Amino acid sequence: MDYQYILGAILACSLAFVFVLYSLAEKRKATGTGLSSSSIHVKSNGCAKTSENGICPQEASGGTDIIIVGAGVAGSALAYTLGKDGRRVHVIERDLSEPDRIVGELLQPGGYLRLLELGLEDCVDEIDAQRVFGYALYKDGKNTKLSYPLEKFNSEISGRSFHNGRFIQKMREKASRSLPNVKLEQGTVTSLLEENGTIKGVNYKTKSGQEFIAKAPLTIVCDGCFSNLRRSLCNPKVEVPSHFVGLVLENCNLPYANHGHVILGDPSPILFYPISSTEIRCLVDAPGQKLPSLGNGEMAHYLKTVVAPQVPPELYATFIAAVDKGNMRSMPNRSMPASPYPTPGALLMGDAFNMRHPLTGGGMTVALSDIVVLRDLLKPLRDLHDASALCKYLESFYTLRKPVASTIDTLAGALYKVFCASPDPARKEMRQACFDYLSLGGVFSEGPTALLSGLNPRPMSLVLHFFAVAIYGVGRLLIPFPSPKRLWIGARLISGASGIIFPIIKAEGVRQMFFPVTVPAYYRAPPVH
């Protein structure tokens, strides 16, 4: 009989052990986080353990109002802006050395106006930045010049083009050196720190490998197009319609000085613009997911045989020399509509939040415009610690930014599709109609150029001009004599234009884009305390 007691004791101990394990698991579920990017367990003593190694990181010195993840264009400008308003800002950037990128080099006049508004206009000084006054558009041997409508502005207002890294370094220096309440630190943020559904800060590693926790009432994620934190804060629907292949042409002159040049090439656009007094950036758009290899000579052959014959004659020899030099780089062109999850204690900004095809150079204009909106929303608040009230109030940010951001996003997506070559007769007609419409001058070029420059970012104006181009194309088809074939192409042209722009508008949000005042968040008042 003794064995029965022994067996019963063993069974009872096993059941007790299973029960304890189950209770611990349930407790962990109740206090754990829902972050998808990295699981973080918050213990009752306040020590957060990362799932990587279970080691409790040190907590960085307190007294921070806002943590900014990333010190690119958006993060650096935001740090200076919030620091100037008296906020204690801690910026954590993965790499503080000068960035070397092939995009983010053209700031539209609308973006320069925002730079002035933020007090950062001196960041384009002493970096050999070039003034840009418009575009030259090329197609099938013909060209037309499109000037920015700057008549109503003072003489210093124009676009600016420069080396992206030089611009970013100037903003970083201005933020960290002129404002003692802005701390700029090199480190890699590994995860967001969440407690009971509220973001309390971040876990990060320093350059030396030490792990730290930084806490603040508000964390703003600006870690760029390759963000590894955005999945916790938004629904990222990233598309990669093409890649840019970048080259630098040295010691040559553009046909139209101080203008960007867009060649409506086959299969897709080619861009030229100055980035210093002696350098011209060339960006060749390569549609699709796969690029010719840069390493085995396929790309050089493609550029010489397919692209070079379409380059303006004045730039041909320098273009070939740049290809022979071999310093070619590529990057994916990403687009992603803003689709945030309002999260207490956290906010997304910059390319981590919203991207558009870089054809129109609108990314920095959107980022700087967003910073102006956020600055104005935060200005009346001195206490940011009520996370749920702050989150509800900042929902208005997503609505107030929409008219500017969605106009630039939609224009970029629509223009890219129109400017790409296609065997479809209706798409060919739309492309030709766009070139001819812009060549008319007057209101026909000023309106679209004002949209492109960020000087008049009105969604309704964009839609009107887009369909005016389509109707102009149909009119060209039907004059002098409409035929059944021409009528059919005209109908397909209108249908194709609708198929280009309406899906982009739907992704951006029709109500927020065109009727923001009907969105309740538009009228959110600051929390009382």
Backbone torsions as a table, in degrees:
resi	resn	phi	psi	omega
1	MET	NA	-23.3	-176.7
2	ASP	-60.0	-34.5	-177.2
3	TYR	-64.3	-28.6	179.5
4	GLN	-66.0	-40.6	179.3
5	TYR	-66.4	-40.8	179.9
6	ILE	-63.6	-44.3	179.7
7	LEU	-62.9	-42.1	178.9
8	GLY	-63.0	-38.9	179.1
9	ALA	-65.1	-42.7	179.5
10	ILE	-62.5	-43.7	-179.6
11	LEU	-63.5	-41.8	179.9
12	ALA	-63.9	-42.1	178.6
13	CYS	-63.8	-39.2	179.5
14	SER	-63.4	-44.9	179.7
15	LEU	-63.4	-40.3	179.0
16	ALA	-63.0	-40.4	179.8
17	PHE	-63.7	-44.4	178.0
18	VAL	-61.9	-41.1	-179.4
19	PHE	-63.1	-42.6	179.4
20	VAL	-63.3	-44.0	178.4
21	LEU	-60.6	-43.6	-179.5
22	TYR	-62.0	-43.7	-179.7
23	SER	-62.7	-41.6	178.3
24	LEU	-64.2	-39.8	179.5
25	ALA	-63.7	-42.5	179.5
26	GLU	-65.3	-39.8	179.1
27	LYS	-63.8	-39.9	179.2
28	ARG	-65.3	-39.7	177.2
29	LYS	-60.8	-41.7	-175.6
30	ALA	-67.5	-33.5	-177.1
31	THR	-104.7	-1.8	-178.4
32	GLY	-78.7	-175.8	-177.1
33	THR	-109.2	166.3	176.0
34	GLY	-104.5	12.5	-176.9
35	LEU	-66.6	132.3	-178.7
36	SER	-85.5	-24.6	-173.4
37	SER	-76.8	-31.9	-179.0
38	SER	-164.1	127.7	-177.0
39	SER	-79.8	132.5	-179.2
40	ILE	-126.6	132.6	-178.7
41	HIS	-109.6	123.0	-178.1
42	VAL	-98.8	117.8	-177.5
43	LYS	-91.2	163.4	-175.3
44	SER	-63.8	-24.1	179.1
45	ASN	-85.4	4.1	176.9
46	GLY	88.6	-3.8	179.9
47	CYS	-83.3	122.8	178.6
48	ALA	-93.7	127.9	177.1
49	LYS	-106.3	127.7	175.7
50	THR	-78.6	153.8	-178.9
51	SER	-74.1	-7.6	-176.9
52	GLU	-68.7	-53.8	-173.4
53	ASN	-137.7	-2.4	176.8
54	GLY	72.1	8.6	-179.0
55	ILE	-88.9	136.3	179.6
56	CYS	-78.5	114.1	-179.0
57	PRO	-72.3	159.1	174.6
58	GLN	-73.8	153.8	176.6
59	GLU	-96.8	128.1	179.0
60	ALA	-65.0	157.8	-178.9
61	SER	-56.9	139.1	-173.0
62	GLY	-78.8	-158.0	179.1
63	GLY	79.9	27.3	179.9
64	THR	-107.3	134.2	175.7
65	ASP	-87.5	-41.5	-174.1
66	ILE	-139.8	131.0	171.6
67	ILE	-99.6	133.0	175.2
68	ILE	-117.0	123.0	178.7
69	VAL	-95.4	110.9	-179.8
70	GLY	105.9	135.4	179.4
71	ALA	-128.0	50.7	170.0
72	GLY	-84.2	-149.9	-179.9
73	VAL	-61.1	-50.9	-177.0
74	ALA	-66.5	-48.9	-176.2
75	GLY	-64.3	-42.3	-179.2
76	SER	-67.3	-45.8	179.5
77	ALA	-64.0	-38.7	179.5
78	LEU	-67.4	-40.6	179.7
79	ALA	-60.6	-45.7	179.2
80	TYR	-64.3	-43.5	-176.2
81	THR	-63.6	-47.4	-178.8
82	LEU	-72.8	-35.3	177.2
83	GLY	-64.4	-38.4	178.7
84	LYS	-64.7	-27.0	177.3
85	ASP	-84.6	5.8	175.3
86	GLY	95.9	2.2	178.9
87	ARG	-74.7	145.7	172.4
88	ARG	-88.4	112.8	-169.8
89	VAL	-116.6	133.3	176.2
90	HIS	-117.2	112.6	-179.4
91	VAL	-102.7	128.5	178.3
92	ILE	-117.1	115.6	-176.4
93	GLU	-120.9	134.9	-176.7
94	ARG	-60.8	-40.8	-175.5
95	ASP	-143.5	114.6	-176.7
96	LEU	-91.3	2.2	174.0
97	SER	-73.1	164.3	-175.2
98	GLU	-64.6	123.1	179.0
99	PRO	-65.6	152.9	177.7
100	ASP	-130.3	93.5	-174.4
101	ARG	-120.7	165.1	178.0
102	ILE	-108.8	4.9	173.5
103	VAL	-131.9	179.6	-175.3
104	GLY	70.1	33.4	-175.9
105	GLU	-113.4	-5.2	-179.5
106	LEU	-124.4	116.6	178.1
107	LEU	-102.8	117.3	-179.3
108	GLN	-68.4	159.4	179.1
109	PRO	-54.7	-37.3	177.1
110	GLY	-61.9	-36.3	176.1
111	GLY	-69.8	-36.6	178.0
112	TYR	-65.6	-35.7	175.6
113	LEU	-61.3	-40.7	177.6
114	ARG	-66.7	-36.7	177.9
115	LEU	-61.0	-42.7	175.8
116	LEU	-61.1	-43.6	-177.9
117	GLU	-62.8	-32.2	-178.9
118	LEU	-88.2	-6.2	-178.9
119	GLY	77.8	26.2	-176.6
120	LEU	-112.8	13.7	-174.7
121	GLU	-63.0	-25.9	-179.8
122	ASP	-73.0	-7.5	178.8
123	CYS	-74.7	-10.0	173.5
124	VAL	-99.8	4.0	175.7
125	ASP	-87.7	150.7	174.7
126	GLU	60.3	25.7	173.1
127	ILE	-123.8	16.7	-179.2
128	ASP	59.6	35.0	177.2
129	ALA	-68.5	146.8	-179.0
130	GLN	-110.4	140.5	177.4
131	ARG	-77.7	142.5	-179.5
132	VAL	-125.4	128.3	-174.5
133	PHE	-112.7	2.7	179.5
134	GLY	157.7	-158.4	-176.4
135	TYR	-130.8	155.0	166.8
136	ALA	-116.2	130.8	-176.0
137	LEU	-112.0	128.5	-177.5
138	TYR	-117.9	139.1	173.7
139	LYS	-156.8	124.6	175.5
140	ASP	50.2	44.9	176.6
141	GLY	84.1	-7.9	177.5
142	LYS	-103.2	157.0	177.9
143	ASN	-147.5	156.6	177.3
144	THR	-143.5	147.0	-178.9
145	LYS	-102.4	131.8	179.1
146	LEU	-116.8	112.2	-178.2
147	SER	-95.4	143.0	174.0
148	TYR	-63.3	140.8	177.0
149	PRO	-78.6	82.9	-173.2
150	LEU	-104.7	7.7	-174.0
151	GLU	-58.4	-32.3	-175.7
152	LYS	-85.5	-1.9	-176.2
153	PHE	-110.1	161.4	178.2
154	ASN	-72.9	170.9	-166.5
155	SER	-67.1	-21.2	-177.4
156	GLU	-80.6	-11.6	-178.0
157	ILE	-80.7	122.9	175.0
158	SER	-168.6	-179.9	171.1
159	GLY	-76.7	165.5	175.3
160	ARG	-135.1	139.0	174.2
161	SER	-127.6	146.5	-168.6
162	PHE	-167.7	175.3	169.3
163	HIS	-74.4	124.0	-176.7
164	ASN	-55.2	-44.3	-176.8
165	GLY	-63.5	-38.4	178.8
166	ARG	-63.5	-41.8	179.9
167	PHE	-63.3	-45.9	-179.3
168	ILE	-63.9	-42.5	-180.0
169	GLN	-62.3	-37.5	178.1
170	LYS	-63.8	-40.6	179.7
171	MET	-70.3	-39.7	177.3
172	ARG	-60.2	-45.3	-179.2
173	GLU	-63.4	-42.0	-178.3
174	LYS	-65.0	-41.6	-178.9
175	ALA	-66.5	-46.1	-172.8
176	SER	-83.6	-30.6	-175.8
177	ARG	-89.5	-31.1	-176.9
178	SER	-91.6	-12.8	-177.0
179	LEU	-126.7	109.7	-178.6
180	PRO	-66.9	-18.7	-179.5
181	ASN	-87.8	5.7	175.6
182	VAL	-109.4	119.6	178.8
183	LYS	-107.4	121.6	179.8
184	LEU	-109.1	120.1	-174.5
185	GLU	-130.4	140.8	175.3
186	GLN	-87.1	124.9	-179.9
187	GLY	-174.9	163.0	-179.8
188	THR	-111.0	116.4	177.6
189	VAL	-75.5	120.3	-176.9
190	THR	-92.6	-27.1	-179.0
191	SER	-168.0	161.5	172.8
192	LEU	-86.1	147.7	-179.6
193	LEU	-101.5	116.8	-174.7
194	GLU	-119.6	139.4	174.0
195	GLU	-134.0	117.2	177.3
196	ASN	53.0	44.4	175.3
197	GLY	83.9	0.6	-179.6
198	THR	-116.2	134.0	176.6
199	ILE	-77.4	122.5	-177.6
200	LYS	-103.3	-10.7	-177.9
201	GLY	158.0	-149.4	-176.2
202	VAL	-140.7	155.5	165.0
203	ASN	-98.4	135.1	179.6
204	TYR	-148.1	158.7	176.9
205	LYS	-112.4	136.7	176.3
206	THR	-79.1	175.1	179.4
207	LYS	-59.9	-31.3	-179.1
208	SER	-82.1	-4.9	178.3
209	GLY	97.5	-2.8	177.6
210	GLN	-70.0	142.1	179.6
211	GLU	-100.0	134.6	-179.7
212	PHE	-134.7	158.9	168.3
213	ILE	-111.6	132.9	172.1
214	ALA	-118.4	131.7	-178.3
215	LYS	-119.1	146.4	177.0
216	ALA	-163.4	156.4	178.5
217	PRO	-64.0	-27.1	-178.3
218	LEU	-136.9	129.0	175.9
219	THR	-114.7	125.3	-179.6
220	ILE	-113.2	119.1	-176.0
221	VAL	-93.9	116.2	178.9
222	CYS	-131.0	46.9	-171.2
223	ASP	-93.3	24.3	166.4
224	GLY	84.3	-175.6	-171.9
225	CYS	-67.7	-22.4	179.1
226	PHE	-99.9	27.1	-175.8
227	SER	-50.5	133.1	174.7
228	ASN	-103.2	7.1	-180.0
229	LEU	-110.7	-13.7	-170.6
230	ARG	-65.0	-28.5	-175.7
231	ARG	-61.8	-24.3	178.0
232	SER	-76.9	-19.0	-169.5
233	LEU	-120.3	-6.4	179.3
234	CYS	-156.5	174.4	176.3
235	ASN	-104.3	90.3	-171.0
236	PRO	-77.6	116.2	175.2
237	LYS	-113.3	81.7	-173.3
238	VAL	-88.3	129.7	174.0
239	GLU	-116.2	145.6	177.2
240	VAL	-124.3	86.5	-176.2
241	PRO	-72.8	-21.2	-175.6
242	SER	-166.1	179.4	173.2
243	HIS	-125.6	152.3	168.7
244	PHE	-100.9	135.1	169.6
245	VAL	-107.3	121.6	-173.5
246	GLY	-106.8	137.0	173.5
247	LEU	-133.6	162.2	174.1
248	VAL	-119.3	123.6	176.1
249	LEU	-95.4	130.7	-173.7
250	GLU	-111.3	143.0	173.1
251	ASN	52.7	52.3	173.8
252	CYS	-141.9	167.0	-177.5
253	ASN	-115.6	138.9	174.4
254	LEU	-72.6	149.7	177.2
255	PRO	-55.0	-39.8	175.6
256	TYR	-114.8	109.0	-176.9
257	ALA	-62.5	144.6	177.4
258	ASN	57.6	34.0	175.3
259	HIS	-133.0	145.2	167.9
260	GLY	-75.4	148.6	-179.2
261	HIS	-120.5	126.6	179.1
262	VAL	-118.3	118.8	177.9
263	ILE	-102.4	120.3	178.1
264	LEU	-78.9	78.5	-174.1
265	GLY	-86.2	180.0	176.7
266	ASP	-118.9	116.4	19.8
267	PRO	-95.2	-11.4	-174.6
268	SER	-155.5	174.9	-170.4
269	PRO	-66.0	156.1	173.8
270	ILE	-125.7	133.3	-175.9
271	LEU	-116.7	144.4	171.3
272	PHE	-135.0	135.4	173.3
273	TYR	-158.8	152.2	-178.2
274	PRO	-75.1	142.7	173.3
275	ILE	-121.1	-4.8	171.3
276	SER	-162.4	-178.1	-178.8
277	SER	-71.3	-14.3	-178.0
278	THR	-124.6	0.1	-174.1
279	GLU	-127.5	141.2	175.0
280	ILE	-122.1	127.7	176.2
281	ARG	-82.8	132.8	171.2
282	CYS	-115.4	128.0	175.5
283	LEU	-120.2	118.4	178.6
284	VAL	-102.3	119.7	179.2
285	ASP	-81.0	128.5	177.7
286	ALA	-118.5	104.8	-175.4
287	PRO	-68.2	154.6	177.2
288	GLY	94.4	178.8	-175.2
289	GLN	-87.8	-22.6	-172.9
290	LYS	-110.5	133.8	178.9
291	LEU	-106.3	149.7	166.5
292	PRO	-58.8	143.9	-175.0
293	SER	-64.1	134.0	175.6
294	LEU	-78.1	-27.1	-172.0
295	GLY	-81.5	-34.9	-173.4
296	ASN	-100.9	10.4	176.4
297	GLY	94.4	-4.9	-179.9
298	GLU	-62.4	-43.0	-178.0
299	MET	-65.5	-43.9	179.2
300	ALA	-60.5	-41.0	178.6
301	HIS	-64.2	-42.7	179.3
302	TYR	-62.0	-45.0	-178.1
303	LEU	-65.5	-37.5	-178.1
304	LYS	-75.8	-36.1	-173.6
305	THR	-94.1	-33.0	-176.1
306	VAL	-101.3	-45.4	-172.5
307	VAL	-85.9	-47.1	-173.8
308	ALA	-54.4	-41.2	179.1
309	PRO	-62.5	-17.2	-178.8
310	GLN	-96.8	-5.1	-179.0
311	VAL	-77.4	142.6	176.4
312	PRO	-52.6	141.2	-176.3
313	PRO	-54.4	-33.5	-178.3
314	GLU	-64.8	-21.5	-175.3
315	LEU	-109.3	-3.0	-171.0
316	TYR	-60.0	-52.6	-175.2
317	ALA	-62.5	-41.6	-179.9
318	THR	-68.9	-34.4	177.2
319	PHE	-62.7	-46.8	178.9
320	ILE	-61.7	-40.0	179.2
321	ALA	-63.4	-39.0	178.8
322	ALA	-66.3	-38.8	177.6
323	VAL	-65.2	-44.1	179.9
324	ASP	-63.5	-32.2	178.5
325	LYS	-63.9	-31.4	171.2
326	GLY	86.5	3.0	-178.7
327	ASN	-86.2	67.7	-177.8
328	MET	-105.2	140.3	178.5
329	ARG	-134.7	155.4	-179.8
330	SER	-131.3	158.0	173.5
331	MET	-153.8	147.5	179.3
332	PRO	-73.0	141.0	173.9
333	ASN	-93.4	113.8	-173.8
334	ARG	-108.4	147.3	170.6
335	SER	-132.4	141.3	-178.8
336	MET	-156.3	112.7	176.5
337	PRO	-67.3	151.6	178.8
338	ALA	-72.1	121.8	179.2
339	SER	-140.1	72.3	-170.0
340	PRO	-79.5	153.4	163.8
341	TYR	-100.2	108.5	177.1
342	PRO	-56.8	118.9	-173.1
343	THR	-126.1	121.6	178.5
344	PRO	-56.6	129.5	175.9
345	GLY	90.0	-2.1	-175.6
346	ALA	-145.9	155.4	-180.0
347	LEU	-150.1	145.0	175.8
348	LEU	-104.1	143.7	175.4
349	MET	-148.0	167.9	177.3
350	GLY	70.0	-154.3	-178.0
351	ASP	-68.7	-18.2	174.6
352	ALA	-66.2	-22.6	-173.1
353	PHE	-104.9	-38.1	-170.3
354	ASN	-157.3	128.0	179.3
355	MET	-132.8	156.0	175.3
356	ARG	-142.4	163.6	179.9
357	HIS	-58.9	133.2	-175.2
358	PRO	-76.1	6.7	179.6
359	LEU	-51.2	-42.8	-173.7
360	THR	-92.0	-2.0	178.3
361	GLY	61.7	39.7	-175.2
362	GLY	-100.6	-3.2	-172.9
363	GLY	-61.8	-46.3	-178.4
364	MET	-69.4	-32.3	177.1
365	THR	-63.4	-43.1	178.1
366	VAL	-63.8	-46.2	-177.7
367	ALA	-60.9	-45.9	-178.3
368	LEU	-69.2	-35.7	176.4
369	SER	-65.4	-39.7	177.1
370	ASP	-62.1	-38.7	-179.7
371	ILE	-64.9	-39.0	176.8
372	VAL	-61.6	-43.9	179.4
373	VAL	-61.7	-47.7	-177.8
374	LEU	-66.0	-40.6	177.8
375	ARG	-57.1	-46.1	-177.8
376	ASP	-66.7	-32.1	178.1
377	LEU	-71.8	-38.8	-176.1
378	LEU	-81.7	-19.9	-172.8
379	LYS	-54.1	-45.8	-178.0
380	PRO	-73.8	-6.6	-176.0
381	LEU	-96.2	129.1	173.1
382	ARG	-103.3	-29.3	-177.9
383	ASP	-112.3	121.8	-178.7
384	LEU	-106.3	10.6	-169.2
385	HIS	-79.8	-18.6	176.6
386	ASP	-82.5	88.9	-170.0
387	ALA	-62.4	-42.1	-176.6
388	SER	-69.2	-40.6	178.1
389	ALA	-66.7	-40.8	178.8
390	LEU	-64.6	-41.0	179.2
391	CYS	-61.2	-44.5	179.9
392	LYS	-63.9	-41.0	179.0
393	TYR	-65.5	-41.4	-176.4
394	LEU	-76.7	-4.7	170.8
395	GLU	-59.9	-25.6	178.0
396	SER	-66.7	-24.4	177.1
397	PHE	-57.6	-43.5	-177.2
398	TYR	-65.6	-28.2	179.0
399	THR	-85.4	-43.4	-176.5
400	LEU	-66.6	-28.3	-179.4
401	ARG	-80.6	-16.1	-168.1
402	LYS	-62.0	-48.3	-176.3
403	PRO	-54.8	-43.7	179.5
404	VAL	-72.0	-52.9	-174.1
405	ALA	-63.5	-44.3	-175.9
406	SER	-70.8	-31.2	176.3
407	THR	-63.9	-47.6	-179.1
408	ILE	-68.1	-39.8	177.7
409	ASP	-62.3	-47.4	-177.1
410	THR	-66.3	-42.0	178.8
411	LEU	-60.6	-43.4	-179.3
412	ALA	-62.3	-47.0	-179.2
413	GLY	-65.8	-41.9	-178.1
414	ALA	-70.0	-45.5	-179.1
415	LEU	-62.4	-39.3	179.7
416	TYR	-60.2	-44.1	-178.7
417	LYS	-68.0	-36.0	178.4
418	VAL	-71.3	-38.5	-175.5
419	PHE	-76.5	-16.3	178.7
420	CYS	-77.1	140.9	178.1
421	ALA	-69.3	152.0	-179.8
422	SER	-152.4	144.4	175.9
423	PRO	-75.1	-12.5	-178.7
424	ASP	-69.2	123.5	-179.1
425	PRO	-56.9	-37.6	-179.8
426	ALA	-66.7	-41.6	177.9
427	ARG	-67.2	-36.2	176.4
428	LYS	-61.4	-44.1	179.6
429	GLU	-64.2	-39.3	179.5
430	MET	-64.0	-41.4	179.4
431	ARG	-64.0	-45.5	179.2
432	GLN	-66.6	-39.1	179.1
433	ALA	-63.1	-38.7	179.2
434	CYS	-63.0	-46.3	179.0
435	PHE	-61.9	-46.2	-178.3
436	ASP	-67.7	-37.4	179.4
437	TYR	-62.5	-46.9	179.6
438	LEU	-66.8	-28.2	-179.9
439	SER	-74.4	-14.1	-179.6
440	LEU	-65.8	-26.3	-179.5
441	GLY	77.9	-171.7	179.2
442	GLY	60.0	-140.3	-177.2
443	VAL	-64.3	-24.3	-177.6
444	PHE	-71.3	-27.1	176.0
445	SER	-103.1	-33.0	-177.5
446	GLU	-65.6	-41.1	-179.2
447	GLY	-61.3	-56.0	178.1
448	PRO	-61.2	-36.6	-179.6
449	THR	-69.0	-34.3	175.7
450	ALA	-64.5	-36.0	175.7
451	LEU	-67.2	-47.3	-178.1
452	LEU	-61.5	-38.4	-176.1
453	SER	-79.0	-9.1	-176.9
454	GLY	79.0	9.3	179.8
455	LEU	-82.6	-22.6	180.0
456	ASN	-141.1	67.0	-175.1
457	PRO	-79.9	73.2	-178.6
458	ARG	-111.6	119.9	-176.4
459	PRO	-56.9	-41.0	-176.8
460	MET	-66.5	-37.6	177.0
461	SER	-62.9	-38.7	178.0
462	LEU	-61.6	-48.2	-178.7
463	VAL	-63.9	-41.8	-179.5
464	LEU	-62.5	-45.9	179.7
465	HIS	-67.6	-37.6	-179.3
466	PHE	-62.0	-45.6	-179.6
467	PHE	-78.4	-22.6	172.2
468	ALA	-63.6	-38.6	176.0
469	VAL	-62.4	-44.5	-179.7
470	ALA	-62.9	-44.3	179.7
471	ILE	-66.7	-37.7	175.9
472	TYR	-60.9	-40.9	177.5
473	GLY	-63.5	-40.2	178.0
474	VAL	-65.6	-42.1	178.6
475	GLY	-59.6	-40.3	177.7
476	ARG	-62.2	-34.9	-179.9
477	LEU	-70.5	-36.4	-172.5
478	LEU	-88.0	-8.1	179.6
479	ILE	-107.4	133.7	5.0
480	PRO	-87.7	-24.1	-175.7
481	PHE	-130.1	115.8	177.4
482	PRO	-73.0	135.0	175.0
483	SER	-118.7	161.9	178.2
484	PRO	-54.5	-39.7	180.0
485	LYS	-64.8	-42.5	-179.6
486	ARG	-68.1	-38.3	176.4
487	LEU	-60.9	-41.0	-179.3
488	TRP	-66.5	-43.5	178.1
489	ILE	-63.7	-40.0	178.5
490	GLY	-61.5	-42.7	178.5
491	ALA	-63.8	-40.4	179.6
492	ARG	-70.7	-29.0	176.5
493	LEU	-63.9	-47.4	178.0
494	ILE	-62.4	-43.7	179.1
495	SER	-62.8	-41.7	179.6
496	GLY	-65.9	-39.9	177.7
497	ALA	-61.6	-41.9	177.2
498	SER	-63.0	-40.7	-179.7
499	GLY	-67.4	-22.2	177.5
500	ILE	-80.7	-50.6	-167.9
501	ILE	-88.0	-35.0	-174.6
502	PHE	-66.3	-39.7	176.4
503	PRO	-62.8	-34.7	178.8
504	ILE	-67.2	-43.6	178.9
505	ILE	-63.0	-40.9	179.2
506	LYS	-61.4	-42.3	179.2
507	ALA	-65.4	-34.0	179.7
508	GLU	-75.3	-28.4	-178.5
509	GLY	104.7	105.0	-174.9
510	VAL	-60.9	-46.5	-175.5
511	ARG	-66.2	-46.9	-179.4
512	GLN	-67.7	-30.9	-176.4
513	MET	-76.5	-45.3	-173.5
514	PHE	-103.2	-28.1	-175.8
515	PHE	-130.8	56.0	-175.5
516	PRO	-61.2	-28.4	-177.9
517	VAL	-68.9	-12.9	177.8
518	THR	-88.6	-4.8	179.0
519	VAL	-87.7	125.0	-177.0
520	PRO	-53.5	-35.6	-177.4
521	ALA	-64.0	-19.1	-179.6
522	TYR	-59.6	-28.4	-172.8
523	TYR	-107.0	14.6	-177.7
524	ARG	-60.2	130.5	177.3
525	ALA	-93.5	153.3	178.2
526	PRO	-61.0	148.4	174.5
527	PRO	-55.0	141.4	-171.9
528	VAL	-59.8	-42.1	-174.4
529	HIS	-80.1	NA	NA
